[in-house]
């Protein structure tokens, strides 16, 4: 199945002409958010990320489906 991930802020990936913020990956049926994060080699613990499907927050055990589009946000601080 194919899942699209939109990477925000520091999770964007550098490419030759800027940054890539949208990645489509092929995952096995029954894949979860945790397996998506592992495939993307995010490097942060899932509980430190905000992952949305539509406008709903989903947890690392959430099962993904073909065609899902998730947004992934890193921890952000400011003042």
N, CA, C and O atoms as a Tripos MOL2 file, in Angstrom:
@<TRIPOS>MOLECULE
protein
  316   315    79     0     0
PROTEIN
NO_CHARGES

@<TRIPOS>ATOM
      1 N           0.8380   -1.1710    0.0000 N.3       1 UNK1
      2 CA          0.0000    0.0000    0.0000 C.3       1 UNK1
      3 C           0.8830    1.2340    0.0000 C.2       1 UNK1
      4 O           2.0170    1.1980    0.4790 O.2       1 UNK1
      5 N           0.3550    2.3360   -0.5430 N.am      2 UNK2
      6 CA          1.1070    3.5880   -0.5860 C.3       2 UNK2
      7 C           0.5270    4.5750    0.4220 C.2       2 UNK2
      8 O          -0.6860    4.7570    0.5190 O.2       2 UNK2
      9 N           1.4330    5.2070    1.1680 N.am      3 UNK3
     10 CA          1.0690    6.2170    2.1560 C.3       3 UNK3
     11 C           1.9280    7.4470    1.8900 C.2       3 UNK3
     12 O           3.1240    7.3330    1.6240 O.2       3 UNK3
     13 N           1.3160    8.6100    1.9630 N.am      4 UNK4
     14 CA          2.0550    9.8560    1.7750 C.3       4 UNK4
     15 C           2.2500   10.5240    3.1240 C.2       4 UNK4
     16 O           1.3150   10.6310    3.9170 O.2       4 UNK4
     17 N           3.4720   10.9740    3.3790 N.am      5 UNK5
     18 CA          3.7880   11.6860    4.6120 C.3       5 UNK5
     19 C           4.2400   13.0920    4.2690 C.2       5 UNK5
     20 O           5.1170   13.2830    3.4260 O.2       5 UNK5
     21 N           3.6460   14.0670    4.9170 N.am      6 UNK6
     22 CA          4.0850   15.4520    4.7730 C.3       6 UNK6
     23 C           4.9240   15.7810    5.9930 C.2       6 UNK6
     24 O           4.4450   15.7210    7.1250 O.2       6 UNK6
     25 N           6.1710   16.1270    5.7560 N.am      7 UNK7
     26 CA          7.1370   16.3860    6.8180 C.3       7 UNK7
     27 C           7.2240   17.8920    7.0600 C.2       7 UNK7
     28 O           7.3730   18.6740    6.1210 O.2       7 UNK7
     29 N           7.1310   18.2820    8.3170 N.am      8 UNK8
     30 CA          7.1330   19.7030    8.6630 C.3       8 UNK8
     31 C           8.4150   20.0960    9.3950 C.2       8 UNK8
     32 O           9.0500   19.2750   10.0580 O.2       8 UNK8
     33 N           8.7740   21.3550    9.2580 N.am      9 UNK9
     34 CA          9.8900   21.9980    9.9700 C.3       9 UNK9
     35 C          11.1940   21.2170    9.7680 C.2       9 UNK9
     36 O          11.6060   20.9770    8.6340 O.2       9 UNK9
     37 N          11.8330   20.8260   10.8600 N.am     10 UNK10
     38 CA         13.1480   20.1850   10.7880 C.3      10 UNK10
     39 C          13.1090   18.7700   10.2270 C.2      10 UNK10
     40 O          14.1650   18.1810    9.9940 O.2      10 UNK10
     41 N          11.9420   18.2140   10.0050 N.am     11 UNK11
     42 CA         11.8410   16.8650    9.4480 C.3      11 UNK11
     43 C          11.9610   16.8640    7.9230 C.2      11 UNK11
     44 O          12.1640   15.8110    7.3190 O.2      11 UNK11
     45 N          11.8350   18.0420    7.2970 N.am     12 UNK12
     46 CA         11.9850   18.1150    5.8400 C.3      12 UNK12
     47 C          13.3700   17.6060    5.4530 C.2      12 UNK12
     48 O          14.3210   17.7170    6.2270 O.2      12 UNK12
     49 N          13.4740   17.0540    4.2610 N.am     13 UNK13
     50 CA         14.7290   16.4440    3.8090 C.3      13 UNK13
     51 C          15.4060   17.3180    2.7620 C.2      13 UNK13
     52 O          14.7790   17.7490    1.7940 O.2      13 UNK13
     53 N          16.7080   17.5750    2.9700 N.am     14 UNK14
     54 CA         17.4170   18.3730    1.9710 C.3      14 UNK14
     55 C          17.5990   17.5990    0.6660 C.2      14 UNK14
     56 O          17.9500   16.4190    0.6690 O.2      14 UNK14
     57 N          17.3550   18.2780   -0.4310 N.am     15 UNK15
     58 CA         17.5990   17.7480   -1.7680 C.3      15 UNK15
     59 C          18.3790   18.8070   -2.5370 C.2      15 UNK15
     60 O          18.5810   19.9150   -2.0400 O.2      15 UNK15
     61 N          18.8110   18.4760   -3.7290 N.am     16 UNK16
     62 CA         19.7040   19.3680   -4.4750 C.3      16 UNK16
     63 C          19.1460   20.7700   -4.7030 C.2      16 UNK16
     64 O          19.9170   21.7270   -4.7680 O.2      16 UNK16
     65 N          17.8400   20.9140   -4.8250 N.am     17 UNK17
     66 CA         17.2730   22.2320   -5.1150 C.3      17 UNK17
     67 C          16.3970   22.7760   -3.9890 C.2      17 UNK17
     68 O          15.4870   23.5620   -4.2500 O.2      17 UNK17
     69 N          16.6510   22.3800   -2.7560 N.am     18 UNK18
     70 CA         15.8820   22.8830   -1.6250 C.3      18 UNK18
     71 C          15.5730   21.7920   -0.6210 C.2      18 UNK18
     72 O          16.4550   21.0510   -0.1880 O.2      18 UNK18
     73 N          14.3080   21.7080   -0.2630 N.am     19 UNK19
     74 CA         13.8750   20.7150    0.7240 C.3      19 UNK19
     75 C          12.6800   19.9370    0.1990 C.2      19 UNK19
     76 O          11.8160   20.4780   -0.4910 O.2      19 UNK19
     77 N          12.6510   18.6600    0.5390 N.am     20 UNK20
     78 CA         11.5220   17.8010    0.1990 C.3      20 UNK20
     79 C          10.6570   17.6850    1.4400 C.2      20 UNK20
     80 O          11.1310   17.2820    2.5020 O.2      20 UNK20
     81 N           9.3860   18.0400    1.3030 N.am     21 UNK21
     82 CA          8.5110   17.9510    2.4700 C.3      21 UNK21
     83 C           7.3810   16.9420    2.2870 C.2      21 UNK21
     84 O           6.5550   16.7760    3.1850 O.2      21 UNK21
     85 N           7.3320   16.2750    1.1540 N.am     22 UNK22
     86 CA          6.2950   15.2730    0.9000 C.3      22 UNK22
     87 C           6.9640   14.0100    0.3760 C.2      22 UNK22
     88 O           7.7110   14.0460   -0.6020 O.2      22 UNK22
     89 N           6.6830   12.8850    1.0450 N.am     23 UNK23
     90 CA          7.2940   11.6090    0.6850 C.3      23 UNK23
     91 C           6.1920   10.5620    0.5800 C.2      23 UNK23
     92 O           5.3490   10.4580    1.4710 O.2      23 UNK23
     93 N           6.1920    9.7910   -0.4940 N.am     24 UNK24
     94 CA          5.2650    8.6720   -0.6370 C.3      24 UNK24
     95 C           6.0710    7.3930   -0.5040 C.2      24 UNK24
     96 O           7.0830    7.2100   -1.1810 O.2      24 UNK24
     97 N           5.6120    6.5080    0.3760 N.am     25 UNK25
     98 CA          6.3230    5.2550    0.6240 C.3      25 UNK25
     99 C           5.3890    4.0740    0.4230 C.2      25 UNK25
    100 O           4.1720    4.1880    0.5660 O.2      25 UNK25
    101 N           5.9740    2.9630    0.0960 N.am     26 UNK26
    102 CA          5.2570    1.6950   -0.0490 C.3      26 UNK26
    103 C           5.4230    0.9400    1.2640 C.2      26 UNK26
    104 O           6.5460    0.7070    1.7110 O.2      26 UNK26
    105 N           4.2970    0.5540    1.8870 N.am     27 UNK27
    106 CA          4.3150   -0.1750    3.1530 C.3      27 UNK27
    107 C           3.5240   -1.4650    3.0060 C.2      27 UNK27
    108 O           2.6740   -1.5890    2.1250 O.2      27 UNK27
    109 N           3.8140   -2.4220    3.8770 N.am     28 UNK28
    110 CA          3.0530   -3.6710    3.9090 C.3      28 UNK28
    111 C           1.6500   -3.4070    4.4470 C.2      28 UNK28
    112 O           1.4480   -2.4890    5.2420 O.2      28 UNK28
    113 N           0.6930   -4.2060    4.0160 N.am     29 UNK29
    114 CA         -0.6560   -4.1180    4.5610 C.3      29 UNK29
    115 C          -0.5760   -4.2770    6.0770 C.2      29 UNK29
    116 O           0.2080   -5.0790    6.5840 O.2      29 UNK29
    117 N          -1.3830   -3.5160    6.7870 N.am     30 UNK30
    118 CA         -1.3900   -3.5860    8.2450 C.3      30 UNK30
    119 C          -0.3190   -2.7470    8.9050 C.2      30 UNK30
    120 O          -0.1570   -2.8030   10.1240 O.2      30 UNK30
    121 N           0.4210   -1.9650    8.1220 N.am     31 UNK31
    122 CA          1.4690   -1.1170    8.6890 C.3      31 UNK31
    123 C           0.8600   -0.0700    9.6150 C.2      31 UNK31
    124 O          -0.2820    0.3530    9.4320 O.2      31 UNK31
    125 N           1.6310    0.3330   10.5970 N.am     32 UNK32
    126 CA          1.1840    1.3170   11.5710 C.3      32 UNK32
    127 C           1.9850    2.6130   11.4060 C.2      32 UNK32
    128 O           2.9310    2.6870   10.6210 O.2      32 UNK32
    129 N           1.5810    3.6150   12.1600 N.am     33 UNK33
    130 CA          2.3300    4.8740   12.1740 C.3      33 UNK33
    131 C           3.7690    4.6060   12.6010 C.2      33 UNK33
    132 O           4.6960    5.1730   12.0230 O.2      33 UNK33
    133 N           3.9730    3.7520   13.6020 N.am     34 UNK34
    134 CA          5.3230    3.4400   14.0680 C.3      34 UNK34
    135 C           6.1700    2.8440   12.9470 C.2      34 UNK34
    136 O           7.3460    3.1840   12.8170 O.2      34 UNK34
    137 N           5.5890    1.9620   12.1370 N.am     35 UNK35
    138 CA          6.3670    1.3760   11.0430 C.3      35 UNK35
    139 C           6.6380    2.4080    9.9520 C.2      35 UNK35
    140 O           7.6810    2.3470    9.2990 O.2      35 UNK35
    141 N           5.7270    3.3510    9.7400 N.am     36 UNK36
    142 CA          5.9790    4.4430    8.8000 C.3      36 UNK36
    143 C           7.1540    5.2870    9.2710 C.2      36 UNK36
    144 O           8.0400    5.6140    8.4820 O.2      36 UNK36
    145 N           7.1660    5.6400   10.5480 N.am     37 UNK37
    146 CA          8.2560    6.4460   11.0920 C.3      37 UNK37
    147 C           9.5930    5.7210   10.9730 C.2      37 UNK37
    148 O          10.6200    6.3360   10.6860 O.2      37 UNK37
    149 N           9.5680    4.4180   11.1930 N.am     38 UNK38
    150 CA         10.7960    3.6260   11.0550 C.3      38 UNK38
    151 C          11.2590    3.6150    9.5950 C.2      38 UNK38
    152 O          12.4490    3.7680    9.3240 O.2      38 UNK38
    153 N          10.3380    3.4370    8.6670 N.am     39 UNK39
    154 CA         10.6760    3.4390    7.2400 C.3      39 UNK39
    155 C          11.2650    4.7860    6.8220 C.2      39 UNK39
    156 O          12.2020    4.8380    6.0250 O.2      39 UNK39
    157 N          10.7170    5.8640    7.3580 N.am     40 UNK40
    158 CA         11.1950    7.2040    7.0220 C.3      40 UNK40
    159 C          12.4840    7.5720    7.7550 C.2      40 UNK40
    160 O          13.0860    8.6100    7.4800 O.2      40 UNK40
    161 N          12.9030    6.7160    8.6880 N.am     41 UNK41
    162 CA         14.1190    6.9480    9.4720 C.3      41 UNK41
    163 C          14.1040    8.3220   10.1340 C.2      41 UNK41
    164 O          15.0670    9.0850   10.0520 O.2      41 UNK41
    165 N          12.9770    8.6140   10.7960 N.am     42 UNK42
    166 CA         12.8050    9.9110   11.4530 C.3      42 UNK42
    167 C          13.8280   10.1030   12.5730 C.2      42 UNK42
    168 O          14.3780   11.1960   12.7090 O.2      42 UNK42
    169 N          14.0960    9.0830   13.3710 N.am     43 UNK43
    170 CA         15.1100    9.1870   14.4070 C.3      43 UNK43
    171 C          14.6330    9.7630   15.7270 C.2      43 UNK43
    172 O          15.4290    9.8960   16.6570 O.2      43 UNK43
    173 N          13.3830   10.1010   15.8360 N.am     44 UNK44
    174 CA         12.8140   10.5700   17.0920 C.3      44 UNK44
    175 C          11.7890    9.5540   17.5720 C.2      44 UNK44
    176 O          11.1450    8.8770   16.7710 O.2      44 UNK44
    177 N          11.6490    9.4570   18.8800 N.am     45 UNK45
    178 CA         10.6560    8.5430   19.4380 C.3      45 UNK45
    179 C           9.2590    9.0000   19.0200 C.2      45 UNK45
    180 O           8.9690   10.1960   19.0490 O.2      45 UNK45
    181 N           8.3880    8.0610   18.6310 N.am     46 UNK46
    182 CA          7.0450    8.4250   18.1720 C.3      46 UNK46
    183 C           6.2750    9.3040   19.1520 C.2      46 UNK46
    184 O           5.4910   10.1570   18.7370 O.2      46 UNK46
    185 N           6.4950    9.1020   20.4470 N.am     47 UNK47
    186 CA          5.7560    9.9030   21.4260 C.3      47 UNK47
    187 C           6.2130   11.3620   21.4600 C.2      47 UNK47
    188 O           5.5650   12.1960   22.0930 O.2      47 UNK47
    189 N           7.3150   11.6760   20.7910 N.am     48 UNK48
    190 CA          7.8000   13.0540   20.7190 C.3      48 UNK48
    191 C           7.3220   13.7750   19.4630 C.2      48 UNK48
    192 O           7.6660   14.9380   19.2480 O.2      48 UNK48
    193 N           6.5430   13.1060   18.6450 N.am     49 UNK49
    194 CA          6.0710   13.6720   17.3880 C.3      49 UNK49
    195 C           4.5610   13.8860   17.4330 C.2      49 UNK49
    196 O           3.8470   13.2030   18.1670 O.2      49 UNK49
    197 N           4.0970   14.8270   16.6540 N.am     50 UNK50
    198 CA          2.6670   15.0130   16.4450 C.3      50 UNK50
    199 C           2.3640   14.4680   15.0560 C.2      50 UNK50
    200 O           2.8850   14.9680   14.0590 O.2      50 UNK50
    201 N           1.5140   13.4340   14.9940 N.am     51 UNK51
    202 CA          1.1530   12.8260   13.7180 C.3      51 UNK51
    203 C          -0.3560   12.9800   13.5340 C.2      51 UNK51
    204 O          -1.1500   12.5860   14.3880 O.2      51 UNK51
    205 N          -0.7270   13.5650   12.3940 N.am     52 UNK52
    206 CA         -2.1300   13.8100   12.0980 C.3      52 UNK52
    207 C          -2.5660   13.0600   10.8530 C.2      52 UNK52
    208 O          -1.8160   12.9430    9.8850 O.2      52 UNK52
    209 N          -3.7830   12.5580   10.8930 N.am     53 UNK53
    210 CA         -4.4520   11.9930    9.7150 C.3      53 UNK53
    211 C          -5.6960   12.8550    9.5390 C.2      53 UNK53
    212 O          -6.6240   12.7900   10.3440 O.2      53 UNK53
    213 N          -5.7090   13.6540    8.4880 N.am     54 UNK54
    214 CA         -6.7400   14.6870    8.3840 C.3      54 UNK54
    215 C          -6.4380   15.7110    9.4560 C.2      54 UNK54
    216 O          -5.3390   16.2640    9.5030 O.2      54 UNK54
    217 N          -7.4040   15.9650   10.3110 N.am     55 UNK55
    218 CA         -7.1870   16.8930   11.4230 C.3      55 UNK55
    219 C          -7.1790   16.1710   12.7620 C.2      55 UNK55
    220 O          -7.2650   16.8040   13.8140 O.2      55 UNK55
    221 N          -7.0740   14.8480   12.7240 N.am     56 UNK56
    222 CA         -7.1300   14.0550   13.9540 C.3      56 UNK56
    223 C          -5.7500   13.5250   14.3000 C.2      56 UNK56
    224 O          -5.0530   12.9720   13.4490 O.2      56 UNK56
    225 N          -5.3610   13.6960   15.5570 N.am     57 UNK57
    226 CA         -4.0920   13.1510   16.0320 C.3      57 UNK57
    227 C          -4.2060   11.6330   16.1190 C.2      57 UNK57
    228 O          -5.2060   11.1000   16.6000 O.2      57 UNK57
    229 N          -3.1630   10.9450   15.6470 N.am     58 UNK58
    230 CA         -3.1670    9.4850   15.7160 C.3      58 UNK58
    231 C          -1.9250    9.0210   16.4610 C.2      58 UNK58
    232 O          -0.8970    9.6980   16.4590 O.2      58 UNK58
    233 N          -2.0300    7.8540   17.1010 N.am     59 UNK59
    234 CA         -0.9180    7.3440   17.8960 C.3      59 UNK59
    235 C          -0.0860    6.3490   17.0900 C.2      59 UNK59
    236 O          -0.4840    5.9520   15.9950 O.2      59 UNK59
    237 N           1.0700    5.9440   17.6280 N.am     60 UNK60
    238 CA          1.9770    5.0620   16.8850 C.3      60 UNK60
    239 C           1.3800    3.7120   16.4940 C.2      60 UNK60
    240 O           1.8360    3.1030   15.5260 O.2      60 UNK60
    241 N           0.3800    3.2320   17.2180 N.am     61 UNK61
    242 CA         -0.2260    1.9350   16.9230 C.3      61 UNK61
    243 C          -1.3470    2.0210   15.8990 C.2      61 UNK61
    244 O          -1.9050    0.9960   15.5080 O.2      61 UNK61
    245 N          -1.6800    3.2160   15.4630 N.am     62 UNK62
    246 CA         -2.7680    3.4030   14.5000 C.3      62 UNK62
    247 C          -2.4340    2.6970   13.1810 C.2      62 UNK62
    248 O          -1.3670    2.9190   12.6080 O.2      62 UNK62
    249 N          -3.3410    1.8570   12.7080 N.am     63 UNK63
    250 CA         -3.1430    1.1480   11.4350 C.3      63 UNK63
    251 C          -3.4040    2.1010   10.2700 C.2      63 UNK63
    252 O          -4.4030    2.8200   10.2530 O.2      63 UNK63
    253 N          -2.5090    2.0960    9.3150 N.am     64 UNK64
    254 CA         -2.6450    2.9380    8.1310 C.3      64 UNK64
    255 C          -3.2960    2.1560    7.0030 C.2      64 UNK64
    256 O          -3.3030    0.9250    7.0130 O.2      64 UNK64
    257 N          -3.8430    2.8740    6.0330 N.am     65 UNK65
    258 CA         -4.5290    2.2630    4.8940 C.3      65 UNK65
    259 C          -3.9990    2.8600    3.6030 C.2      65 UNK65
    260 O          -3.4560    3.9650    3.5940 O.2      65 UNK65
    261 N          -4.1610    2.1300    2.5280 N.am     66 UNK66
    262 CA         -3.7100    2.5900    1.2240 C.3      66 UNK66
    263 C          -4.3000    3.9680    0.9140 C.2      66 UNK66
    264 O          -5.5060    4.1810    1.0410 O.2      66 UNK66
    265 N          -3.4420    4.8890    0.5090 N.am     67 UNK67
    266 CA         -3.8890    6.2210    0.1580 C.3      67 UNK67
    267 C          -3.9160    7.2210    1.3020 C.2      67 UNK67
    268 O          -4.1780    8.4040    1.0810 O.2      67 UNK67
    269 N          -3.6470    6.7640    2.5260 N.am     68 UNK68
    270 CA         -3.6210    7.6970    3.6540 C.3      68 UNK68
    271 C          -2.5540    8.7610    3.4360 C.2      68 UNK68
    272 O          -1.5040    8.4990    2.8510 O.2      68 UNK68
    273 N          -2.8410    9.9540    3.9130 N.am     69 UNK69
    274 CA         -1.8880   11.0660    3.8800 C.3      69 UNK69
    275 C          -1.7740   11.6000    5.3030 C.2      69 UNK69
    276 O          -2.7360   12.1260    5.8620 O.2      69 UNK69
    277 N          -0.5880   11.4580    5.8770 N.am     70 UNK70
    278 CA         -0.3700   11.8980    7.2540 C.3      70 UNK70
    279 C           0.5620   13.0960    7.2610 C.2      70 UNK70
    280 O           1.3560   13.3010    6.3430 O.2      70 UNK70
    281 N           0.4440   13.8770    8.3180 N.am     71 UNK71
    282 CA          1.3470   14.9920    8.5380 C.3      71 UNK71
    283 C           2.1460   14.6950    9.7920 C.2      71 UNK71
    284 O           1.6000   14.2320   10.7930 O.2      71 UNK71
    285 N           3.4420   14.9640    9.7330 N.am     72 UNK72
    286 CA          4.3290   14.6640   10.8570 C.3      72 UNK72
    287 C           5.0390   15.9420   11.2810 C.2      72 UNK72
    288 O           5.7170   16.5830   10.4790 O.2      72 UNK72
    289 N           4.8760   16.3020   12.5450 N.am     73 UNK73
    290 CA          5.4800   17.5040   13.1080 C.3      73 UNK73
    291 C           6.4880   17.1240   14.1890 C.2      73 UNK73
    292 O           6.2080   16.2570   15.0170 O.2      73 UNK73
    293 N           7.6550   17.7620   14.1910 N.am     74 UNK74
    294 CA          8.6200   17.5090   15.2680 C.3      74 UNK74
    295 C           8.2320   18.2940   16.5080 C.2      74 UNK74
    296 O           7.3380   19.1380   16.4600 O.2      74 UNK74
    297 N           8.9140   18.0130   17.6340 N.am     75 UNK75
    298 CA          8.6830   18.8510   18.8120 C.3      75 UNK75
    299 C           9.1450   20.2680   18.4990 C.2      75 UNK75
    300 O          10.1780   20.4730   17.8600 O.2      75 UNK75
    301 N           8.3780   21.2260   18.9500 N.am     76 UNK76
    302 CA          8.6930   22.6260   18.6740 C.3      76 UNK76
    303 C           8.6700   23.3910   19.9860 C.2      76 UNK76
    304 O           7.7920   23.1840   20.8230 O.2      76 UNK76
    305 N           9.6310   24.2650   20.1550 N.am     77 UNK77
    306 CA          9.6240   25.1280   21.3370 C.3      77 UNK77
    307 C           9.7990   26.5580   20.8720 C.2      77 UNK77
    308 O          10.2390   26.8180   19.7520 O.2      77 UNK77
    309 N           9.4620   27.4410   21.7140 N.am     78 UNK78
    310 CA          9.5890   28.8500   21.3720 C.3      78 UNK78
    311 C           9.3080   29.6870   22.5950 C.2      78 UNK78
    312 O           9.1210   29.1780   23.7010 O.2      78 UNK78
    313 N           9.2860   30.9390   22.3740 N.am     79 UNK79
    314 CA          9.0520   31.7690   23.5390 C.3      79 UNK79
    315 C           8.5900   33.1270   23.1700 C.2      79 UNK79
    316 O           8.3470   33.9560   24.0470 O.2      79 UNK79
@<TRIPOS>BOND
     1     1     2 1
     2     2     3 1
     3     3     4 2
     4     3     5 am
     5     5     6 1
     6     6     7 1
     7     7     8 2
     8     7     9 am
     9     9    10 1
    10    10    11 1
    11    11    12 2
    12    11    13 am
    13    13    14 1
    14    14    15 1
    15    15    16 2
    16    15    17 am
    17    17    18 1
    18    18    19 1
    19    19    20 2
    20    19    21 am
    21    21    22 1
    22    22    23 1
    23    23    24 2
    24    23    25 am
    25    25    26 1
    26    26    27 1
    27    27    28 2
    28    27    29 am
    29    29    30 1
    30    30    31 1
    31    31    32 2
    32    31    33 am
    33    33    34 1
    34    34    35 1
    35    35    36 2
    36    35    37 am
    37    37    38 1
    38    38    39 1
    39    39    40 2
    40    39    41 am
    41    41    42 1
    42    42    43 1
    43    43    44 2
    44    43    45 am
    45    45    46 1
    46    46    47 1
    47    47    48 2
    48    47    49 am
    49    49    50 1
    50    50    51 1
    51    51    52 2
    52    51    53 am
    53    53    54 1
    54    54    55 1
    55    55    56 2
    56    55    57 am
    57    57    58 1
    58    58    59 1
    59    59    60 2
    60    59    61 am
    61    61    62 1
    62    62    63 1
    63    63    64 2
    64    63    65 am
    65    65    66 1
    66    66    67 1
    67    67    68 2
    68    67    69 am
    69    69    70 1
    70    70    71 1
    71    71    72 2
    72    71    73 am
    73    73    74 1
    74    74    75 1
    75    75    76 2
    76    75    77 am
    77    77    78 1
    78    78    79 1
    79    79    80 2
    80    79    81 am
    81    81    82 1
    82    82    83 1
    83    83    84 2
    84    83    85 am
    85    85    86 1
    86    86    87 1
    87    87    88 2
    88    87    89 am
    89    89    90 1
    90    90    91 1
    91    91    92 2
    92    91    93 am
    93    93    94 1
    94    94    95 1
    95    95    96 2
    96    95    97 am
    97    97    98 1
    98    98    99 1
    99    99   100 2
   100    99   101 am
   101   101   102 1
   102   102   103 1
   103   103   104 2
   104   103   105 am
   105   105   106 1
   106   106   107 1
   107   107   108 2
   108   107   109 am
   109   109   110 1
   110   110   111 1
   111   111   112 2
   112   111   113 am
   113   113   114 1
   114   114   115 1
   115   115   116 2
   116   115   117 am
   117   117   118 1
   118   118   119 1
   119   119   120 2
   120   119   121 am
   121   121   122 1
   122   122   123 1
   123   123   124 2
   124   123   125 am
   125   125   126 1
   126   126   127 1
   127   127   128 2
   128   127   129 am
   129   129   130 1
   130   130   131 1
   131   131   132 2
   132   131   133 am
   133   133   134 1
   134   134   135 1
   135   135   136 2
   136   135   137 am
   137   137   138 1
   138   138   139 1
   139   139   140 2
   140   139   141 am
   141   141   142 1
   142   142   143 1
   143   143   144 2
   144   143   145 am
   145   145   146 1
   146   146   147 1
   147   147   148 2
   148   147   149 am
   149   149   150 1
   150   150   151 1
   151   151   152 2
   152   151   153 am
   153   153   154 1
   154   154   155 1
   155   155   156 2
   156   155   157 am
   157   157   158 1
   158   158   159 1
   159   159   160 2
   160   159   161 am
   161   161   162 1
   162   162   163 1
   163   163   164 2
   164   163   165 am
   165   165   166 1
   166   166   167 1
   167   167   168 2
   168   167   169 am
   169   169   170 1
   170   170   171 1
   171   171   172 2
   172   171   173 am
   173   173   174 1
   174   174   175 1
   175   175   176 2
   176   175   177 am
   177   177   178 1
   178   178   179 1
   179   179   180 2
   180   179   181 am
   181   181   182 1
   182   182   183 1
   183   183   184 2
   184   183   185 am
   185   185   186 1
   186   186   187 1
   187   187   188 2
   188   187   189 am
   189   189   190 1
   190   190   191 1
   191   191   192 2
   192   191   193 am
   193   193   194 1
   194   194   195 1
   195   195   196 2
   196   195   197 am
   197   197   198 1
   198   198   199 1
   199   199   200 2
   200   199   201 am
   201   201   202 1
   202   202   203 1
   203   203   204 2
   204   203   205 am
   205   205   206 1
   206   206   207 1
   207   207   208 2
   208   207   209 am
   209   209   210 1
   210   210   211 1
   211   211   212 2
   212   211   213 am
   213   213   214 1
   214   214   215 1
   215   215   216 2
   216   215   217 am
   217   217   218 1
   218   218   219 1
   219   219   220 2
   220   219   221 am
   221   221   222 1
   222   222   223 1
   223   223   224 2
   224   223   225 am
   225   225   226 1
   226   226   227 1
   227   227   228 2
   228   227   229 am
   229   229   230 1
   230   230   231 1
   231   231   232 2
   232   231   233 am
   233   233   234 1
   234   234   235 1
   235   235   236 2
   236   235   237 am
   237   237   238 1
   238   238   239 1
   239   239   240 2
   240   239   241 am
   241   241   242 1
   242   242   243 1
   243   243   244 2
   244   243   245 am
   245   245   246 1
   246   246   247 1
   247   247   248 2
   248   247   249 am
   249   249   250 1
   250   250   251 1
   251   251   252 2
   252   251   253 am
   253   253   254 1
   254   254   255 1
   255   255   256 2
   256   255   257 am
   257   257   258 1
   258   258   259 1
   259   259   260 2
   260   259   261 am
   261   261   262 1
   262   262   263 1
   263   263   264 2
   264   263   265 am
   265   265   266 1
   266   266   267 1
   267   267   268 2
   268   267   269 am
   269   269   270 1
   270   270   271 1
   271   271   272 2
   272   271   273 am
   273   273   274 1
   274   274   275 1
   275   275   276 2
   276   275   277 am
   277   277   278 1
   278   278   279 1
   279   279   280 2
   280   279   281 am
   281   281   282 1
   282   282   283 1
   283   283   284 2
   284   283   285 am
   285   285   286 1
   286   286   287 1
   287   287   288 2
   288   287   289 am
   289   289   290 1
   290   290   291 1
   291   291   292 2
   292   291   293 am
   293   293   294 1
   294   294   295 1
   295   295   296 2
   296   295   297 am
   297   297   298 1
   298   298   299 1
   299   299   300 2
   300   299   301 am
   301   301   302 1
   302   302   303 1
   303   303   304 2
   304   303   305 am
   305   305   306 1
   306   306   307 1
   307   307   308 2
   308   307   309 am
   309   309   310 1
   310   310   311 1
   311   311   312 2
   312   311   313 am
   313   313   314 1
   314   314   315 1
   315   315   316 2
@<TRIPOS>SUBSTRUCTURE
     1 UNK1         2 RESIDUE 1 A UNK
     2 UNK2         6 RESIDUE 1 A UNK
     3 UNK3        10 RESIDUE 1 A UNK
     4 UNK4        14 RESIDUE 1 A UNK
     5 UNK5        18 RESIDUE 1 A UNK
     6 UNK6        22 RESIDUE 1 A UNK
     7 UNK7        26 RESIDUE 1 A UNK
     8 UNK8        30 RESIDUE 1 A UNK
     9 UNK9        34 RESIDUE 1 A UNK
    10 UNK10       38 RESIDUE 1 A UNK
    11 UNK11       42 RESIDUE 1 A UNK
    12 UNK12       46 RESIDUE 1 A UNK
    13 UNK13       50 RESIDUE 1 A UNK
    14 UNK14       54 RESIDUE 1 A UNK
    15 UNK15       58 RESIDUE 1 A UNK
    16 UNK16       62 RESIDUE 1 A UNK
    17 UNK17       66 RESIDUE 1 A UNK
    18 UNK18       70 RESIDUE 1 A UNK
    19 UNK19       74 RESIDUE 1 A UNK
    20 UNK20       78 RESIDUE 1 A UNK
    21 UNK21       82 RESIDUE 1 A UNK
    22 UNK22       86 RESIDUE 1 A UNK
    23 UNK23       90 RESIDUE 1 A UNK
    24 UNK24       94 RESIDUE 1 A UNK
    25 UNK25       98 RESIDUE 1 A UNK
    26 UNK26      102 RESIDUE 1 A UNK
    27 UNK27      106 RESIDUE 1 A UNK
    28 UNK28      110 RESIDUE 1 A UNK
    29 UNK29      114 RESIDUE 1 A UNK
    30 UNK30      118 RESIDUE 1 A UNK
    31 UNK31      122 RESIDUE 1 A UNK
    32 UNK32      126 RESIDUE 1 A UNK
    33 UNK33      130 RESIDUE 1 A UNK
    34 UNK34      134 RESIDUE 1 A UNK
    35 UNK35      138 RESIDUE 1 A UNK
    36 UNK36      142 RESIDUE 1 A UNK
    37 UNK37      146 RESIDUE 1 A UNK
    38 UNK38      150 RESIDUE 1 A UNK
    39 UNK39      154 RESIDUE 1 A UNK
    40 UNK40      158 RESIDUE 1 A UNK
    41 UNK41      162 RESIDUE 1 A UNK
    42 UNK42      166 RESIDUE 1 A UNK
    43 UNK43      170 RESIDUE 1 A UNK
    44 UNK44      174 RESIDUE 1 A UNK
    45 UNK45      178 RESIDUE 1 A UNK
    46 UNK46      182 RESIDUE 1 A UNK
    47 UNK47      186 RESIDUE 1 A UNK
    48 UNK48      190 RESIDUE 1 A UNK
    49 UNK49      194 RESIDUE 1 A UNK
    50 UNK50      198 RESIDUE 1 A UNK
    51 UNK51      202 RESIDUE 1 A UNK
    52 UNK52      206 RESIDUE 1 A UNK
    53 UNK53      210 RESIDUE 1 A UNK
    54 UNK54      214 RESIDUE 1 A UNK
    55 UNK55      218 RESIDUE 1 A UNK
    56 UNK56      222 RESIDUE 1 A UNK
    57 UNK57      226 RESIDUE 1 A UNK
    58 UNK58      230 RESIDUE 1 A UNK
    59 UNK59      234 RESIDUE 1 A UNK
    60 UNK60      238 RESIDUE 1 A UNK
    61 UNK61      242 RESIDUE 1 A UNK
    62 UNK62      246 RESIDUE 1 A UNK
    63 UNK63      250 RESIDUE 1 A UNK
    64 UNK64      254 RESIDUE 1 A UNK
    65 UNK65      258 RESIDUE 1 A UNK
    66 UNK66      262 RESIDUE 1 A UNK
    67 UNK67      266 RESIDUE 1 A UNK
    68 UNK68      270 RESIDUE 1 A UNK
    69 UNK69      274 RESIDUE 1 A UNK
    70 UNK70      278 RESIDUE 1 A UNK
    71 UNK71      282 RESIDUE 1 A UNK
    72 UNK72      286 RESIDUE 1 A UNK
    73 UNK73      290 RESIDUE 1 A UNK
    74 UNK74      294 RESIDUE 1 A UNK
    75 UNK75      298 RESIDUE 1 A UNK
    76 UNK76      302 RESIDUE 1 A UNK
    77 UNK77      306 RESIDUE 1 A UNK
    78 UNK78      310 RESIDUE 1 A UNK
    79 UNK79      314 RESIDUE 1 A UNK
